Amino acid sequence: MTKTTILKGLLGATALTVFTAGSAHAQLTPAGTNVQNTFTLTYDVGGVTQPVIDTSDPADPNGPTEFTVDRLIDLTVASNGDNTTAPGSTDEELVFSVTNDGNDTQAYALSVVEEGGDDFDTDDPAGATPVLVYYIDDGDGVYEPGAGDGAPITYDPANPPELGPDEVLWVVVTQDIPVGSTDGTTADLTLVADTLEPSTSPNAGDPVTGDGDGNTLTGAAENVLADGSGTANEGANAGDHSATGTYIVAAADVNASKAVTVHSEDGTGCSVIPGSASGGYSIPGACVEYVITVENTGSAGATDIVINDVLADELDFAGAVFGGDFTGGSFSSPALPAANTDCTGGACVINLTGASLPAPVAPAVSTTGTVTIRAFVK
């Protein structure tokens, strides 16, 4: 009895050591490995050395202890980062990793959950199942589509991907963003991976189940579910895991206005912009100034801005400039009219084309671009 107790104590210590190494993601002992342990005992009686007790002989009733390493079912799903995108964008991606943290090859079923409570639903088209492709990581743990991780593979539930211990799968979810999405709104998608029996198993493709009748020390490896829980879409110790990625809409929030003032009552300095205003009345011969102000308070820049202004018949064109926070752009298509052009019949077209207005950078809350137009009152 004493010897048996000692052997069970040694076995317990060995098993604990193996599990601790696994939880630290060291090289895990493969499932099904047979582990044997022996010891020797020497002693003297009356100063005389007695025969050695040696447990290395399998034929000895007190021979080696042994146990079979069971199958650790563990996995981790993680988001590779959120995607900041624009309204109306198509084929926008969220990337996830699926890692086999267990000690045997497993297959994985993949599914996507469109989370409730977010600001909008993705649209690919509305209500459709998202497109899933995956890449098998080349071993460096870095997402390298089309390079080290090879070509994309379209996910097929009838032929699920398989991973060996410590191998990583990169899963790409592709969706479209609705045109009407506003700045700062979000949509959350969760990837769920469920561990399946591998193709080499008699139950290939079935969800794994944990052993429920207690540990049998030797024989076939038994399944031990040790996964955590990533989101509310699955639970711990159930053979599945999940993570959420977010589409974040970054849009320009643009407002525009136009104001008119009298620059000079007698028309002085009308073509010198900005010059010095003297005000007065808008009598014939006076110089009036129009200022178009464009403001962006969004988190994305506005690009390809076109401002088209046709002066009234009662004016003669004097000049125009643009500035403020506008970048790029030109007066073109058509070009600015010549100074003192009679605007009758729509002859005075002021067209700013191809300008951009960047997003504000904190602590600023907006950026502003302006177009200043001067004209004489007939």
Buried (B, 14 or more C-beta within 10 A) or exposed (E): EEEEEEBEEBBEEBBEEBBEEBEEEEEBBBBBBEBEBBBEEEEEEEEEEEEEEBBEEEEEEBBBBBBBBBBBBBBBBBBBEBBBBBBBBEEBBBBBBBBBBBBBBBBBBBBBBBBEEBBBBBBBEEEEEBBBBBBBBEEEEEBEBEEEBEEBBEBEEEEBBBBEBBBBBBBBBBBBBBEEBEBEBBBBBBBBBBBBBBEEBEEEBEBBBBBEEEEEEEEEBBBBBBBEBBBEBBEEBBBBBBBBBBBBBBBBBBEEEEEEEBBBBEBBBBBEBEBEBEEBEBEEBBBBBBEBBBBBBBBBBBEEBEBEBEBEEEBBBBBBEBEBBBBEBEBEEEEBBEEEBBBBEEBBBBBBBBBBBBBBEEEEEBBBBBBBBBBBBE
